[in-house]
Amino acid sequence: MTDPAAKVVSREELLARLGRPRSARVVFTNGVFDVLHRGHVDYLSRARSLGDLLVVAVNTDDSVRRLGKGDDRPINPQDDRAYVLAGLESVGFVTLFDEDTPRELIATLLPDVLVKGGDYTRDTIVGADEVEAAGGRVETIPLVPGRSTTGILQRVRQGAENG
């Protein structure tokens, strides 16, 4: 089994390993992945099935704060979130990004498949134009109903208020 830490790489290392031309069909997704849950695992497994290698770009802590997800987010620090994701069999590499969106990383890597959850549309997926212009495709994967970090945190907060 691969040490999860070995799958967490810098942007430079990722691009050096997976730059074009390449033989592997690279699938790319991104997100916060703050409190890993069943919906995440299902989504990542399905994303991986679309190619040979799944790359997950994770928002840095500063990037998460700029997204306005709440004063207490992220719950888990970026290095922990990256390590936990890297421990999943479906994930090939994890890298962090500090920008508000991963557009620059996507435009440089040019994955063969760009994937987001079903709460996105083709028009709202950052990097879709760049990937399609390079001959890649964009996919959405339906979310597992009732499984979200926001929902989990709401239940925890309600329990704390009622307990």
N, C-alpha and C positions, 0 to 999 in steps of 0.2 A: 504494500500500500504506500502511496506517495504521501510524504509529509505535507500537510496543508500549507505550511509556511513556504514551501518550494513553489507553490502555485500562485502565490501573491507576488506580482512582479510590477516593476516600474513601467511607465508608459514607454520609455526608451527600450527596455528589454522586450516588452510585448511586441513593439514594432520591429525590432531586430529579429525576433523569432517567427513572426507571422506576416512580415511584409510580403508584398507581391514581387515576383510571382511566387506562388505557393501551391502545394499539392493538396493540402487539407481544405475542406469546405468549412470556413469559419462562420460561426453564428455569434451574434453580438446582442447583448441586452444590457440595460443599465437600471439603476435604482438605488434607493436608500437601504432597503433590506435591514431595517432597524431591529425588529423583533421577528426572527425567522419563524415561520409557521407553515402549516400544511399547504396553504395556497402558494407560497413561495416555492416549496419543494416540487409541487405538481407543475407549476409554471416552468421552472428551470429544467425539469426532466423533459417536458414536452418541447421546450426550446432546443435542447441538446439533440433531440431526435431529428431536427431539421438539417443537421450537418455532421461534420466529423469532430468538431471541437467547439465548445461553448466558452466565450469570453464574457465575463460579467464586470462591468465598470460600476464602481460604487462611489456615490457622492461622499466627499470628505465631510467632516463635521461642520466646517464653516459653510460649505455648500448647502447642507441640510438646513442650517439656521436661516440662510437666505431664502429658502423655499417657503418659509413661514408655516412650518408644520406644528409649531407650538414652542413655547419657551422651554419645555422640558425635553425637547427632541434635539439630537438623537438620544435615545435611551442608552444605547451601547456605542462606545467610541469606534471610530473608523477602522482601526487596526483589528479590533475584535470582530466587527461585522465582516471584514474581508476574510479573516481567518476561518470563521464559521462557514462562510460560503465556499471557501476553498476545500473544506472538509467534505463537501458533497461530491459524490461520484460523478454526477452529471456535469460538474464545472471543471473546465480545463485550466483556465487562468482567471485571476481576479486582478484588477488594477483600480487605482483610485483616480478620481478626477475632481478638481477643485473649482472648475468653472460652473456657471449656473446651468449649463447644458453640456452634454458630451459631443456637441457638433464637431468641434475641432478634432477630437480623438477619432470619431467615426469617419470623418473626411480623410484622415491620414491612414487609418487602418483599412478602410473600405472593405468591411466584411461582406461575405457572400450572401448572408441572410441577416437582416436587422429585425429584431423581434421586440414587441411590447405587448402589454396586457390588453385584454379586450375593452378596457375602459378608454383606450386610445383609438383614434381613427387614422387612416393613412395621412390625412392632412395635418394631424397634430403630432406626428412622430418626427422628432428632431433627427436630422440626418437622412431622412428617406430620399430626398432628391439626390443627394450625393451618392448614395448606395445604388439607386436605380440607374443613375447616369453612368456608373461604372459596370453595369451589367448584373448587379445583384438584385435581390428581391426583398420586399418588406412584408412581414407577417404579423398578425395579431393572434394571441392565444386567449381563449375565454378564461375568465377568472373563476376560481372556485367560489361559489356563492357563500356568503357569510364568513369568509375568511379574509381578514385584513388587519394590518397592524393598528389602524385607527380604531377599529371595532374592539380589538383585544384591549387596547389602552382605555377605551371608554368603559368596558366592563370592569377592569381593574380599579379605575377611579370610582365607579359607582359602588363597588364592593368596599372600598376604603371609606367612603362617605357613610355607608350603611352599617359598617362593622364597628 
